[in-house]
């Protein structure tokens, strides 16, 4: 049975293993997530769960979203996410997915939106080198360099690494280890870094590479 849960990134801290080694972990406030809809191949053509996260006031939702919660008999939630799973057997509308859906030692994929850096140059955005700071190079040492041939084709090729918006992208970090689960606090500790800023929404799902 597939497993997934919506969480909110709290921040990073560290734990100490029995042998004294430091384990860097990301703290994720996970669930409880009510099941709003169960999708099956017979009814929808594919297998998925629609989960809610964090309570919300009715006046903050539009009619289509509010209608989904009323149909399911679930209190309105601020976030609504659909996640595809290999199997939804054992789930039904109205169930709550809590932090103990995962256990220590499980492998998960964490998906989130990365931190935004605004409009940045090629050095920060693409990790390019600076130009030489010698005579004849010019007054700018952080420019992208040559664009293309000046005669043929007389244009810049597609996918050229240039300055622009950096960050705010959907990113998935695969095969992270669950170090600890605290059901009393609805917290999951995952080894390593997870995409997003503090307070951002993160989706944890059973790893495809486990």
N, C-alpha and C positions, 0 to 999 in steps of 0.2 A: 504493500500500500504506500502510495506517495505521501510525503509529508511537506508542509509548508506553513509559514506563519509570517505575519506582518509585524514589524518592530520599528522602534525609534532609537536612533543612535544617541547614546548618552555621552560617550567619550571613551578615552582609553586609560588603562591603568596597568598594573602588573601583579602577577601572582608568583609565588615561590613553589617550585616542585619539591618533592621529597628529597631529591639529591642536592637541593640548594640552588638550582638553576632558575634564572628569572624568565618568566613566560609573559611576553607582552600580549595583552588581551584588549578587545573592544567590548564595551558594555552595551548591550542592546536590550531595551525595554520591549519585551515581546508579548503581544496579546494582552488580555484575552481577545480573540478574534471570532465573532459570530459568523456562522456559515449562512450567507444570504441566498446562495443558489448553488445547486449541484448540477453540473452539465454532464450528460452521458452521450455516447454515440447514437442511442436510439432517439433522443429528443433534440440534440444539438449538433450531432455529427462528430463530436470530439469530447474528450474527457477533461474536465476542469472544475475548479472550485472558485466561487466568488466570495471573498472574505471582507469583512468590515474591520475597522480599527479606530479607536478613540471615539467616545460619545460626542454627539453634536446636537445642536438645537434644530428643530424642524425648520425654523425661519431662515436658516443659513443654507438649506438645500433647495434645489430646483424640483419641479414636480416629477420629472422622470426618475430621478434618484430617490426621492422620497417614496414614490410608488413602489420601487423595488423592496424597500425596507418594510413597508406596510403589507405587501403581498407575502413576504416571508415571516411576518410577525416578529420582526427584530427591531430593537430600538435604533434610531438613526445614528449613523457613524460618520465621522469627518472624512475618513478615507475608505475607498472601495477599490479593491484590486482583484483581478482574475489571474489565477495561476493554473497552468496546465500540469496535470499529473498523469502518471501511467495508469493509476487506478484510484477511484474515489469510493471504493467499497468500504462500508463502515461509516461513511459520513451521511448526514441528513440535515436538511434545513433547520436552523435553530440551534444546532450544536455549537459549542464553544471550543475553539482551538487554543490551548494554553501553552505556556513555555515548556511544560514537560512533554510536549510532542517530540522534542529532541532530548537526547541524553548525552552525558559526557562520553567523548570518544566518537560521536557521530561526525560524519563529514557533510558539510553544507556548502552551497553556492550562495553568496551574498550579493544582491543587486541593489544599486542605488544611484543617485545623481551626484556626480563629482562636484567638488568645490569650484566656484566660479572665480576666475582671475581677471575678467574683463578683457580689454583689447591689449594684446601683448605682442612683443616682437618675436623674431625667429629664434633668438637665443633661448628665451624662456619657453616658447611654445614648442619648438622642434629640437632643442638641445644642439643648435648649430654652434660652430666656433666663431670667435671674434675675428675680424680682419687684422692683419699685421699693423702694429702701431709704429710704422716707420715712415720715412719721407716718401712721398709719392702715392701713398695709399688714399689720402683724402681726409677731409675733416670728420667723416662719420666712420666709426669702427664697428658698429653693431648692425649695419645694413645687411640685407640678405645676399648681396653679391650679384654675380652675373645672372640675368634673367633667362637669356636664350641666345641663339645665333642672331646676328644683326642683319643677315641677308636672307637666309632661307631656314625656317619657314617664316621668319619675321613676326613671330608671335610667341607668347609664353605658353608652354605646354600645360595641359590640365594636371592637377594634383601637385603643382609646384608648391613647395613649402614656403609660405609667406606669413606675414603678420596677420593677426585677426583675433576673433573671439576664442578664448582658451578656457576650457572647463565647461561645466553645466552639461555633461554628457551622461547618458545611461551606461553604466559600467557594471560588469559582473566579475567578482573575484571567485574563482573556482576552488573547490576542494579545501576549504578551511576546516579546522578541527574545533569542535565544541569542547571547551575545557571544563565548564561548570554550568549547571542549571539551578537557579534559585526560584522555585515556584512561588514561595511566599512573597517575593518582591517582583515576580513576573520578569525575571532577568535571565538572559543567556549571555555567557562570556565566551567569545570566539577568539581563538589565537590569531594574532596578526591584525592588520589594518583592514577596514571596511570603507568603501567609498561613501563620501558625503560629509557634510558639516555636522556639528553637534545639533541634535534636534531634527535631523532629516530622516525621512522614511526609508527603511531598508526592508527588503524581502529576503527571507531565508528559505531555502528550498533544498531538499535532499540532493546531494551532489551527483552530477551525471558521470563523474569520473571515480566515484567511490568504489 
